[in-house]
Each structure stands twice: as structure tokens, then as C-alpha cells.
């Protein structure tokens, strides 16, 4: 019982990780996959979660075993690893923040009023996010995420239980496969896998959040506690991803509903899934729950990118000291991130699906590089032998790298086909 209580107290960074992951990849991409193909792409959602696990798990394992962040591990690999990380982060951060903020703004538009343009809601949300990060810091992020995760998980489980009686195998595609081999379909497959369950760079954020929790608690987590915290969040996100695909397949696919381009229309369509199962009287509560979940994702993403940028720049200057907090570089990076994201939103305000696909494909292209870095870090001498991956787990990690590189290659091939057609 004491060990179990210790595990419960250790929950935090893993749930923050899960709150970051459960957003666009689940609410948009998984629902869209179910709506457009039934259960045909369930295999891809499961495969992405299975093959990405070792690269994500490397974060909490390395941090708990060494008391260091993954960025310090990258520094010890060589300056080239930090430069590579910064390059990959700069290539994706604006589109990722813009994508999740635009979806959240669509939820806000459906919840409050459509009189305000979606870009107006997006600007207001980014201002609120900055205020929370300035005054609330990690402890507020942690508490918001725990509440939102509980609300979304409960509402999703209840909804799935209520719509399961509608399952009709004759009207839903249940056999695994791909709908067709057109360039547009292949691009969507890469986008779905690229951000499922999330972008791999949040493994770095996880270690930074974990170290901040350690400083706040005054005690470091053991490797067992850290992996337990992570596994709770990871398994939960994988199950919810399958759940959203199931909802799309059961409710939207038989009716021939497709995911709209605009964010407000998408919000309305998504809430219709829940309202159809729970009743129209539950619509406001459903919209509040979904909006809150996306808001928490916007918060964590807007904190994660500048936090990682600031830490990576600090690592270029020297080793990790273990007592660092957010510096002036963090605040500059936060301003740059939200400003760049808002500019992108102005161009894609009415093209949510296009922006989401762009963000997810970019993260898919970078995933293989992050997975390789994380495996190299776990093999470093500062990691105690007992906590290094076993030969079998190393093979598993290598299989994941192969999967990610293959998906990246398929993405480039699909883009080339699109340009030629």
C-alpha cells in the first residue's frame, strides 16, 4: 500500500504528457479516421502507439536514472545532437502551436458566439495562455491537466458505452487495411501516424517537467515511479485514441459525415457525436469538457516548446546544473512561439484540416530522428546498467525507429506523387 501511495504521489509529468497528447491527434485525426474509413485504420492507430512507446519511455527512464533531462543527454552525445534538436523544434513549433490553438478557438466559437472570428478567439486564447504561464507556472499546469484528463476520460468512456449498442458491422468497415493508394489518402495515413499519440519531442518536455516537479517536491522519483507515471498516461492516451476512432466509426461513418475544414464547424460536428449518445441536454457540458481539454493541450504545448528551446540554448552554453528554472530566454521564446503561431492562424483560419495535416506531417518527418537520439542517450555511461534497455527492448526500440523512418519515407513519396499528379 505504501508503494502504491508513492506511485499516486508521483503522478504528474505523465499526466501532463497525456494532456499534451490528447488533443488534435485524438479529437481531430482519430475521429476523422473513424468517420471516413470506419474501423479500417484502427491497426494504424495501434501500431503508431506501440512502435513509438520505446522512444517516449526513454524520457522518464533517463531522467529518473540520472537526475538529468534528455537535453543534457543530447549535449553529452555531442553539440551536433543539440543543434539537430533545435533545428527539428524550430521546423515544427509554429505549426503545432497554431494547429492546437486553432482547434481550441473553434471550440470557443461554438461554445460562446460565432460573431467573433475564429482568429479573434485564437488571439485571445494565446493571451490567456501567456498569462497562465507567467503567473501559474508548473503547479497550475499540473492541476489543470489532472482535472481535464479526468473529465475527458470519463465523458469518453460513458459516450462509448452508450453508442456501442449501435454498432452495426454491415455499415462499418471493420477489416484492417487502407481505403486506397491515392496521394491524398497516403498523406492522411502519414499525418495520422505522425502525431499519434503525439510528437516525439514531448519526450524532452516530459523530462523538463519531471525535473521541475522534483524541485517542487524536494524528492526525486525512482525509475519505477517515473515509468509508472508515464505508463498510466501513455496507456490512457492509446485507449482514448481508439475510443475516438470508434466514436467516429459508429456515429459519423454510417451517416457519411466528413470532418469539416473550418474549426467552428468541426467543433459542432464533434459535439454532435456526444450529444447523439448522451442527449441534446448534455450538449453545453460536452462542449465545455472538449473545449477545456483542448485549452489544456494549448497550455502545455505553449509551455513545452519555449521551455525546451530555452533549455537547449542553455545546454549549448554548458552542462545542466540541476537547479535551473525558466530564464529570460524562456520568456523571449514564449513570445516568439505565440506570435509566429498567430501569424500562421491568420492564414489558415478557415482551413483547419489543412493546417492540422501540415503540422502532423512535419512531426512525422522528425520522429525518426528523435527516436534515434533517445536510444543513443539511453546507452550512455551515465545511465546505470540496471536501467539501460535490455537487448530485447533495444530490438523493440530499433523496430520503432524502422517504423518511423518508413512512415517518413512514405510521406515524402506521397508528397512527390501529389506534385506529379
Secondary structure, DSSP 4 states (H G I P E B T S, - for coil): -HHHHHHHHH-SHHHHHHHHHSSIIIIIIIHHHHHHHTTTTHHHHHHHHHHHHHHHHHHHHHHHHHS--HHHHHHHH-HHHHHHHHHHHHHHHHHHHHHHHHHHHHHHHHHT-SSS-HHHHHHHHHHHHHHHHHHTHHHHHHHHHHHHHHHHHHHHHHHHHHHGGG--TTTS--S-S-S---HHHHHHHHHHHHTSS--TTHHHHHHHHHHHHHHHHTSPPPHHHHHHHHHHHHHHHHHHHHHHHHHIIIIIITTT----SSHHHHHHHHHHHHHHHH-GGGHHHHHHHHHHHHHHHHHHHHHHHHHHHHHHHHHHHS---S-----HHHHHHHHHHHHHHHHHHHHHTT-HHHHHHHHHHHHHHHHHHHHHHHHHHHTSTTS-GGGSPPHHHHHHHHHHHHHHHHHHHHHHHHHHHHHH-
